[in-house]
Amino acid sequence: MFDYRTYYTDKHTIILKFTDFGFASELMEGIESSGYETATPVQTQVIPMILQGKDVIASAQTGTGKTAAFLLPLINQLIKHKHSNHVSAMIIVPTRELAIQISQHMEGLSYFTNVSSIAIYGGGDGNSFIDEKRALMNGVDVVICTPGKMISHLNMGYVNLKKLQFLILDEADRMLDMGFHEDIIRIINHMGADRQNLLFSATMPPKIRELARKILKNPAEVNISLSKPPDRIKQEAFVVYEPQKIPLVVYLLKEKKLKSVVIFCSKKQSVKQLTSQLKRSGINADEIHSDLEQAERENVLMAFKSKRLPVLVATDIISRGIDIEDIDLVINYDVPNDGEDYVHRIGRTARAETTGIAYTFISEQEQSKFQEIEKLIEKVVDKTPLPESIGEGPVYKPNERKFSRRPPNNKRPFPKKKP
């Protein structure tokens, strides 16, 4: 068993693999199925503290792996100390989008365990309210909720939180900015005092410190910034209309004639559509996504590793956990969801002290998302002009709302069909 008490100091952190934490075997199955091998810095520091039962206040931005940093030890502790007929853990978040995201992450990691969970947020129908009420009354291990919706249930009088073991506040600074301070305190007042408290916030203004003093007991403090891409990776971006993405990929691959290219798409449908178009264009490409059987994935990956397949189109299923050297180019066909995904994707190139290139395609709707990634990695990525044959792209104005989904009519990215 790894000795959590001595593995890190304030000056440096040893990066661990998930096998080092001593997690339950059924949780390890979920970790391995998710493709995780090496813990991020925030996971390396926070997980042992949570496993020791400490309260934690962590400054960690979205994109640093903080969700798994609290979900993994939480699931592990509930496997060991599972109690029925009441709510064991509550994760409070500012928005329903984040509640859904964490709930999906929870379902994947806990798939092989008997730990149950439910997401509770506004905007649902009557059936979802009935399901939420039933779970809160009969007992569920983990509740992921927004403050306002949880207050609605508490006001009904059937929610008992006195035996709650874990309270997690995620994106606490954003919740306070949205005016949820009183709601959070009201929810906490329904809880018993004997619980473990975890607070995660991207920033630590005085109001967060004040909240921490109210709810945390002798907390351990962690400050983590996002890991940065190596300087050996040349990062460039193309600002495009969505329909320009496929012809731009075809142009770049035919122009550069590289031996090993990975193209990451955020959706399976994009992977399939792009791969089909590349094959029609005479480019030797194949795809990897979750619709394929494991044997099919392994065959495609083996062909790519052995250089028999020069172009691999994939979802984030391979952005972590693979070790392939000599990848010449990584293309982000879509802007990744967060900074950590961006770093993992482009980190597939420039391995083993080699150099590499990473291109990111930024559509109009993705501009603000990419600007957030630039803030996280503390680097403004060069915006490269589009080739003349692709046409003119949109202006890069990430602070403006985007409505157009097609390029101007006089700059169509696809040639008209012959009559």
C-alpha positions as CSV (number, residue, x, y, z in Angstrom):
1,M,0.0,0.0,0.0
2,F,1.3,3.5,-0.9
3,D,2.2,5.6,2.1
4,Y,0.1,8.8,1.6
5,R,1.6,10.5,4.5
6,T,5.1,10.9,3.0
7,Y,4.7,10.9,-0.8
8,Y,4.6,14.7,-1.4
9,T,6.1,17.9,0.0
10,D,5.1,21.6,-0.4
11,K,7.9,22.1,-2.9
12,H,7.2,19.4,-5.4
13,T,4.7,16.7,-6.3
14,I,5.4,13.2,-7.4
15,I,3.1,12.2,-10.3
16,L,1.3,8.9,-9.5
17,K,-0.5,6.3,-11.5
18,F,-4.0,5.4,-10.4
19,T,-2.8,2.0,-9.4
20,D,-0.8,3.7,-6.6
21,F,-3.8,4.9,-4.6
22,G,-5.1,1.5,-3.4
23,F,-8.5,2.0,-4.9
24,A,-11.1,-0.9,-4.7
25,S,-10.8,-3.3,-7.6
26,E,-14.3,-2.5,-8.9
27,L,-13.4,1.2,-9.0
28,M,-10.2,0.4,-10.8
29,E,-12.3,-1.3,-13.5
30,G,-14.1,1.9,-14.2
31,I,-10.8,3.9,-14.2
32,E,-9.2,1.5,-16.7
33,S,-12.4,1.5,-18.9
34,S,-12.2,5.3,-19.0
35,G,-8.6,5.1,-20.3
36,Y,-7.0,6.8,-17.3
37,E,-3.5,5.8,-16.3
38,T,-1.6,8.7,-14.8
39,A,-3.0,11.1,-12.3
40,T,-3.0,14.9,-13.0
41,P,-1.2,17.1,-10.4
42,V,-4.5,18.1,-8.7
43,Q,-5.5,14.4,-8.5
44,T,-2.1,13.4,-7.2
45,Q,-2.3,15.9,-4.4
46,V,-6.0,15.9,-3.5
47,I,-6.9,12.2,-3.7
48,P,-4.6,11.1,-0.8
49,M,-6.0,13.9,1.4
50,I,-9.6,12.9,0.8
51,L,-8.8,9.3,1.4
52,Q,-7.3,10.3,4.8
53,G,-10.6,12.0,5.7
54,K,-9.3,15.6,5.6
55,D,-11.4,18.6,4.7
56,V,-9.9,20.2,1.6
57,I,-9.9,23.6,0.0
58,A,-8.5,23.5,-3.5
59,S,-7.8,26.2,-6.0
60,A,-8.2,24.4,-9.3
61,Q,-9.6,25.6,-12.6
62,T,-11.9,23.6,-14.9
63,G,-9.6,21.5,-17.1
64,T,-7.2,20.4,-14.5
65,G,-8.9,17.0,-13.8
66,K,-10.5,18.2,-10.5
67,T,-13.8,16.3,-11.1
68,A,-12.1,12.9,-11.0
69,A,-10.0,14.3,-8.1
70,F,-13.0,14.3,-5.8
71,L,-15.2,11.6,-7.5
72,L,-12.6,8.8,-7.3
73,P,-11.9,8.9,-3.5
74,L,-15.6,9.6,-2.9
75,I,-16.7,6.5,-4.8
76,N,-13.9,4.5,-3.1
77,Q,-15.0,5.5,0.4
78,L,-18.6,4.8,-0.3
79,I,-17.7,1.3,-1.5
80,K,-16.0,0.7,1.8
81,H,-18.5,2.4,4.0
82,K,-21.8,2.2,2.2
83,H,-25.0,3.1,4.1
84,S,-28.5,2.5,2.8
85,N,-31.7,4.5,3.2
86,H,-30.2,8.0,3.2
87,V,-28.1,10.4,1.1
88,S,-24.4,9.8,1.7
89,A,-22.8,12.5,-0.4
90,M,-23.9,15.8,-2.0
91,I,-22.1,17.6,-4.7
92,I,-23.4,21.2,-5.2
93,V,-22.6,23.0,-8.5
94,P,-23.7,26.3,-10.1
95,T,-25.4,25.1,-13.3
96,R,-27.4,22.2,-14.7
97,E,-24.8,21.7,-17.4
98,L,-22.1,21.0,-14.9
99,A,-24.5,18.8,-12.9
100,I,-25.1,16.7,-16.0
101,Q,-21.4,16.6,-16.8
102,I,-20.4,15.4,-13.4
103,S,-23.2,12.9,-13.3
104,Q,-22.0,11.4,-16.6
105,H,-18.5,11.2,-15.2
106,M,-19.8,9.6,-12.1
107,E,-21.7,7.0,-14.0
108,G,-18.7,6.0,-16.0
109,L,-16.3,5.7,-13.1
110,S,-18.8,3.9,-10.8
111,Y,-20.2,1.6,-13.5
112,F,-18.7,-1.6,-12.0
113,T,-19.6,-0.6,-8.4
114,N,-22.8,-0.6,-6.4
115,V,-22.6,3.1,-5.7
116,S,-25.7,4.9,-6.9
117,S,-26.1,8.6,-7.9
118,I,-28.7,11.1,-9.3
119,A,-28.4,14.5,-10.8
120,I,-31.0,17.1,-9.5
121,Y,-31.3,20.3,-11.4
122,G,-34.0,22.7,-12.8
123,G,-35.6,22.5,-16.2
124,G,-36.9,18.9,-16.0
125,D,-40.5,17.6,-16.3
126,G,-42.8,16.2,-13.7
127,N,-41.4,12.7,-14.1
128,S,-37.9,13.8,-13.3
129,F,-39.2,15.5,-10.1
130,I,-40.9,12.3,-9.0
131,D,-37.6,10.3,-9.6
132,E,-35.7,12.9,-7.6
133,K,-38.2,12.8,-4.7
134,R,-38.1,9.0,-4.7
135,A,-34.3,8.9,-4.6
136,L,-34.1,11.5,-1.8
137,M,-36.7,9.8,0.3
138,N,-35.5,6.2,-0.2
139,G,-31.8,6.9,-0.1
140,V,-29.1,7.4,-2.8
141,D,-25.4,7.4,-2.4
142,V,-24.5,10.6,-4.3
143,V,-26.6,13.6,-5.2
144,I,-25.3,16.1,-7.7
145,C,-27.4,19.2,-7.6
146,T,-27.9,22.9,-8.2
147,P,-28.7,25.0,-5.1
148,G,-32.1,26.2,-6.2
149,K,-33.5,22.8,-7.2
150,M,-32.3,21.3,-3.9
151,I,-33.9,24.1,-1.9
152,S,-37.2,23.2,-3.7
153,H,-37.0,19.6,-2.4
154,L,-35.9,20.7,1.1
155,N,-38.9,23.0,1.4
156,M,-41.2,19.9,0.8
157,G,-39.9,18.4,4.1
158,Y,-39.1,14.9,3.0
159,V,-35.3,15.3,2.6
160,N,-33.1,14.1,5.5
161,L,-29.4,15.1,5.3
162,K,-28.5,14.5,8.9
163,K,-26.4,11.4,8.0
164,L,-24.6,13.0,5.1
165,Q,-20.9,11.9,5.1
166,F,-19.5,14.1,2.3
167,L,-20.2,17.6,1.1
168,I,-18.5,18.9,-2.1
169,L,-18.8,22.4,-3.4
170,D,-17.6,22.7,-7.0
171,E,-16.9,26.0,-8.7
172,A,-17.7,27.7,-5.5
173,D,-16.6,31.1,-6.7
174,R,-19.0,30.9,-9.6
175,M,-21.8,29.9,-7.3
176,L,-21.2,33.0,-5.1
177,D,-21.0,35.2,-8.1
178,M,-24.4,33.9,-9.2
179,G,-25.9,34.8,-5.8
180,F,-26.2,31.3,-4.3
181,H,-24.5,32.0,-0.9
182,E,-27.7,32.0,1.1
183,D,-29.0,28.9,-0.6
184,I,-25.8,27.1,0.1
185,I,-25.9,28.0,3.8
186,R,-29.6,26.9,3.9
187,I,-28.8,23.5,2.5
188,I,-25.8,23.1,4.8
189,N,-28.0,23.9,7.8
190,H,-30.0,20.8,7.1
191,M,-26.9,18.6,7.4
192,G,-25.3,17.0,10.5
193,A,-22.0,18.3,11.6
194,D,-20.1,15.0,11.3
195,R,-19.1,15.1,7.6
196,Q,-16.1,15.6,5.3
197,N,-16.1,18.9,3.4
198,L,-14.4,19.6,0.1
199,L,-14.4,23.0,-1.6
200,F,-13.1,23.6,-5.2
201,S,-12.8,27.1,-6.7
202,A,-10.9,28.5,-9.6
203,T,-10.1,31.6,-7.6
204,M,-9.8,32.4,-3.9
205,P,-11.3,35.8,-3.2
206,P,-12.1,36.9,0.3
207,K,-15.7,35.7,0.0
208,I,-14.5,32.1,-0.7
209,R,-12.2,32.2,2.3
210,E,-15.1,33.4,4.4
211,L,-17.3,30.5,3.2
212,A,-14.5,28.1,3.8
213,R,-14.2,29.3,7.4
214,K,-17.9,28.6,7.9
215,I,-18.0,25.0,6.6
216,L,-14.5,23.5,6.6
217,K,-12.6,22.0,9.6
218,N,-8.8,22.5,9.7
219,P,-8.7,22.1,5.9
220,A,-5.7,21.0,3.8
221,E,-5.1,23.6,1.1
222,V,-4.0,22.8,-2.5
223,N,-3.3,25.3,-5.3
224,I,-3.0,23.8,-8.8
225,S,-2.6,25.4,-12.2
226,L,-3.2,23.6,-15.5
227,S,-0.2,21.7,-16.9
228,K,1.1,23.4,-20.0
229,P,1.9,21.9,-23.4
230,P,5.6,21.4,-24.0
231,D,7.4,24.2,-25.9
232,R,8.5,21.6,-28.5
233,I,4.9,21.6,-29.8
234,K,4.2,24.2,-32.4
235,Q,0.6,25.3,-31.9
236,E,-1.4,27.0,-34.6
237,A,-5.2,27.6,-35.1
238,F,-7.4,28.1,-38.1
239,V,-10.6,30.2,-37.7
240,V,-13.2,28.6,-39.9
241,Y,-16.8,28.2,-40.8
242,E,-18.0,24.7,-39.8
243,P,-18.4,23.5,-43.4
244,Q,-14.8,24.5,-44.1
245,K,-13.3,22.0,-41.7
246,I,-13.4,18.9,-43.9
247,P,-11.8,20.6,-47.0
248,L,-9.2,22.2,-44.8
249,V,-8.2,18.7,-43.4
250,V,-8.0,17.3,-46.9
251,Y,-5.9,20.3,-48.0
252,L,-3.4,20.0,-45.1
253,L,-3.0,16.3,-45.4
254,K,-2.3,16.4,-49.1
255,E,-0.1,19.4,-48.8
256,K,2.1,18.1,-46.0
257,K,2.2,14.4,-46.8
258,L,3.1,13.4,-43.2
259,K,3.6,9.8,-42.0
260,S,1.7,9.9,-38.7
261,V,-1.3,12.2,-38.0
262,V,-4.0,12.0,-35.4
263,I,-7.3,14.0,-35.8
264,F,-9.4,14.4,-32.7
265,C,-13.2,15.0,-33.1
266,S,-15.6,15.7,-30.1
267,K,-18.4,13.6,-31.6
268,K,-18.6,10.1,-33.1
269,Q,-20.7,11.4,-36.0
270,S,-17.9,13.9,-36.9
271,V,-15.3,11.0,-36.8
272,K,-17.4,8.9,-39.2
273,Q,-18.2,11.7,-41.5
274,L,-14.6,13.0,-41.7
275,T,-13.1,9.5,-42.2
276,S,-15.5,8.7,-45.0
277,Q,-14.7,12.0,-46.8
278,L,-10.9,11.4,-46.4
279,K,-11.2,8.0,-47.9
280,R,-13.2,9.4,-50.9
281,S,-10.4,11.9,-51.3
282,G,-7.8,9.1,-51.6
283,I,-6.3,9.5,-48.1
284,N,-5.5,6.4,-46.2
285,A,-7.4,7.0,-43.0
286,D,-9.3,5.0,-40.4
287,E,-11.4,5.7,-37.3
288,I,-11.6,4.8,-33.6
289,H,-14.7,5.5,-31.4
290,S,-16.9,3.8,-28.9
291,D,-19.2,2.2,-31.5
292,L,-16.4,-0.1,-32.5
293,E,-15.8,-3.4,-30.8
294,Q,-12.6,-3.6,-28.7
295,A,-10.9,-6.0,-31.3
296,E,-11.7,-3.5,-34.1
297,R,-10.2,-0.6,-32.1
298,E,-7.1,-2.7,-31.3
299,N,-6.6,-3.6,-35.0
300,V,-6.9,0.1,-36.1
301,L,-4.5,1.2,-33.4
302,M,-2.0,-1.5,-34.2
303,A,-2.1,-0.4,-37.9
304,F,-1.4,3.2,-36.8
305,K,1.4,2.3,-34.4
306,S,3.1,0.2,-37.1
307,K,2.9,3.1,-39.6
308,R,0.7,1.0,-42.0
309,L,-2.0,3.6,-41.3
310,P,-0.9,7.2,-41.6
311,V,-4.0,9.0,-40.5
312,L,-6.1,8.1,-37.5
313,V,-9.4,9.9,-36.8
314,A,-10.7,9.5,-33.2
315,T,-12.8,10.7,-30.4
316,D,-11.1,11.5,-27.1
317,I,-11.1,7.7,-26.4
318,I,-7.4,7.8,-27.2
319,S,-6.4,11.2,-26.0
320,R,-5.2,9.6,-22.7
321,G,-3.5,6.4,-22.0
322,I,-1.8,5.7,-25.3
323,D,2.0,5.8,-25.8
324,I,2.8,6.3,-29.5
325,E,6.0,8.1,-30.5
326,D,6.8,9.9,-33.7
327,I,3.3,11.5,-34.3
328,D,4.0,14.3,-36.7
329,L,0.8,16.2,-36.4
330,V,-2.3,16.5,-34.2
331,I,-5.4,18.2,-35.5
332,N,-8.2,19.3,-33.2
333,Y,-11.1,19.1,-35.7
334,D,-13.3,20.6,-32.9
335,V,-12.1,22.8,-30.0
336,P,-11.8,20.5,-26.9
337,N,-14.2,20.9,-24.1
338,D,-11.5,22.1,-21.6
339,G,-7.9,22.9,-21.1
340,E,-7.0,19.5,-19.8
341,D,-8.4,17.8,-22.9
342,Y,-6.5,20.2,-25.1
343,V,-3.2,19.5,-23.3
344,H,-3.8,15.7,-23.5
345,R,-4.8,15.9,-27.2
346,I,-1.8,17.9,-28.5
347,G,0.5,16.0,-26.1
348,R,0.2,13.0,-28.4
349,T,2.8,14.7,-30.6
350,A,6.3,15.8,-29.5
351,R,6.8,12.7,-27.5
352,A,10.2,11.4,-26.4
353,E,11.9,14.8,-26.7
354,T,10.9,15.2,-30.4
355,T,9.1,18.2,-31.9
356,G,5.6,18.2,-33.2
357,I,2.8,20.3,-34.7
358,A,-0.8,20.9,-33.3
359,Y,-3.5,22.6,-35.4
360,T,-6.9,23.5,-33.9
361,F,-9.9,24.4,-36.0
362,I,-12.1,27.1,-34.4
363,S,-15.6,27.6,-35.7
364,E,-17.6,30.7,-34.9
365,Q,-19.5,29.0,-32.1
366,E,-16.2,27.7,-30.6
367,Q,-14.3,31.0,-30.4
368,S,-15.1,31.8,-26.8
369,K,-14.3,28.2,-25.7
370,F,-10.9,28.4,-27.4
371,Q,-10.2,31.8,-25.7
372,E,-10.8,30.1,-22.3
373,I,-8.3,27.4,-23.2
374,E,-5.8,30.1,-24.2
375,K,-6.3,31.7,-20.8
376,L,-5.8,28.3,-19.0
377,I,-2.5,27.5,-20.9
378,E,-1.4,31.1,-20.6
379,K,-0.6,31.3,-24.3
380,V,-2.2,33.1,-27.3
381,V,-2.1,30.6,-30.1
382,D,-1.3,32.0,-33.5
383,K,-4.3,32.2,-35.9
384,T,-3.0,31.1,-39.3
385,P,-4.7,32.5,-42.5
386,L,-6.7,30.0,-44.5
387,P,-5.4,28.7,-47.8
388,E,-6.9,30.6,-50.7
389,S,-8.6,27.5,-52.1
390,I,-10.6,27.1,-48.8
391,G,-12.0,30.6,-48.9
392,E,-12.2,33.3,-46.3
393,G,-13.1,32.4,-42.7
394,P,-14.9,34.3,-40.1
395,V,-13.2,37.1,-38.1
396,Y,-11.9,35.9,-34.7
397,K,-14.0,37.8,-32.2
398,P,-14.4,35.5,-29.2
399,N,-16.2,38.0,-27.0
400,E,-19.1,38.4,-29.4
401,R,-22.1,36.1,-29.7
402,K,-22.1,34.1,-32.9
403,F,-25.2,33.4,-35.0
404,S,-24.0,32.5,-38.5
405,R,-23.4,28.8,-39.2
406,R,-22.3,29.0,-42.9
407,P,-19.8,31.1,-44.8
408,P,-21.0,33.9,-46.9
409,N,-22.7,32.7,-50.1
410,N,-19.9,34.0,-52.3
411,K,-17.3,32.0,-50.4
412,R,-18.7,28.5,-50.4
413,P,-16.1,26.0,-49.1
414,F,-17.5,23.2,-51.4
415,P,-17.6,23.3,-55.2
416,K,-21.1,23.2,-56.7
417,K,-22.2,19.8,-58.0
418,K,-22.1,19.4,-61.8
419,P,-25.5,19.4,-63.5
